[in-house]
Amino acid sequence: MKYLDYEAVVEYDENARVFHGEVLHIRDVITFQGATVDELEQSFHESVDDYMAFCAERGESPEKPYSGKLILRIPPDLHRKVSARAKAEKVSVNHLISEALEAYTTKR
């Protein structure tokens, strides 16, 4: 399920006969549940909206999935090679890695 920038995973509890879900890819915990798909979707939207309102009340920015920041640990020799290649191509290391990851994720 998706709502705004948030994505959730949903499971069905046979014993309780209820769907329950949790928002993915953020450290904060946002959960929701419903007995029908419509209730589940409404609960998901309300939970995300409540989370955003709670953050606003506290003067904090809500956590967003996939901020675009990625901490990457690589061997020093590879780091040296990447830096040299970026310099040779007159681009930033970030740009070089972004292009490499884009090419890797779009190849078939």
QUIBEL-V126133 format. One record per residue. N is the residue number from 0. RES is the residue in one small letter. OMEGA is omega in radians with two decimals (* if undefined). Layout:
n=N res=RES omega=OMEGA
n=N res=RES omega=OMEGA
This chain:
n=0 res=m omega=3.11
n=1 res=k omega=3.07
n=2 res=y omega=-3.02
n=3 res=l omega=3.11
n=4 res=d omega=-3.02
n=5 res=y omega=3.13
n=6 res=e omega=-3.10
n=7 res=a omega=3.03
n=8 res=v omega=-3.07
n=9 res=v omega=3.05
n=10 res=e omega=3.11
n=11 res=y omega=3.09
n=12 res=d omega=-3.08
n=13 res=e omega=-3.11
n=14 res=n omega=-3.13
n=15 res=a omega=-3.11
n=16 res=r omega=-3.12
n=17 res=v omega=3.01
n=18 res=f omega=3.02
n=19 res=h omega=-3.08
n=20 res=g omega=3.12
n=21 res=e omega=3.11
n=22 res=v omega=-3.09
n=23 res=l omega=2.91
n=24 res=h omega=2.99
n=25 res=i omega=3.13
n=26 res=r omega=3.10
n=27 res=d omega=-3.09
n=28 res=v omega=3.07
n=29 res=i omega=3.14
n=30 res=t omega=-3.13
n=31 res=f omega=3.11
n=32 res=q omega=3.09
n=33 res=g omega=-3.13
n=34 res=a omega=3.11
n=35 res=t omega=3.11
n=36 res=v omega=3.12
n=37 res=d omega=3.10
n=38 res=e omega=-3.14
n=39 res=l omega=3.14
n=40 res=e omega=3.12
n=41 res=q omega=3.13
n=42 res=s omega=3.09
n=43 res=f omega=3.14
n=44 res=h omega=-3.14
n=45 res=e omega=-3.14
n=46 res=s omega=3.11
n=47 res=v omega=3.12
n=48 res=d omega=3.10
n=49 res=d omega=3.11
n=50 res=y omega=-3.13
n=51 res=m omega=3.10
n=52 res=a omega=3.12
n=53 res=f omega=3.12
n=54 res=c omega=3.14
n=55 res=a omega=3.11
n=56 res=e omega=-3.12
n=57 res=r omega=-3.13
n=58 res=g omega=-3.14
n=59 res=e omega=3.04
n=60 res=s omega=3.09
n=61 res=p omega=3.11
n=62 res=e omega=3.12
n=63 res=k omega=3.05
n=64 res=p omega=3.07
n=65 res=y omega=3.14
n=66 res=s omega=-3.05
n=67 res=g omega=3.09
n=68 res=k omega=-3.10
n=69 res=l omega=3.06
n=70 res=i omega=-3.04
n=71 res=l omega=3.08
n=72 res=r omega=3.14
n=73 res=i omega=3.11
n=74 res=p omega=-3.12
n=75 res=p omega=-3.13
n=76 res=d omega=3.10
n=77 res=l omega=3.10
n=78 res=h omega=3.12
n=79 res=r omega=-3.13
n=80 res=k omega=3.14
n=81 res=v omega=3.12
n=82 res=s omega=3.14
n=83 res=a omega=-3.14
n=84 res=r omega=3.12
n=85 res=a omega=3.13
n=86 res=k omega=3.14
n=87 res=a omega=-3.13
n=88 res=e omega=3.14
n=89 res=k omega=3.06
n=90 res=v omega=3.10
n=91 res=s omega=3.05
n=92 res=v omega=3.12
n=93 res=n omega=-3.14
n=94 res=h omega=-3.14
n=95 res=l omega=-3.14
n=96 res=i omega=3.11
n=97 res=s omega=3.12
n=98 res=e omega=3.14
n=99 res=a omega=3.13
n=100 res=l omega=3.10
n=101 res=e omega=3.13
n=102 res=a omega=-3.13
n=103 res=y omega=-3.08
n=104 res=t omega=3.14
n=105 res=t omega=3.12
n=106 res=k omega=-3.10
n=107 res=r omega=*
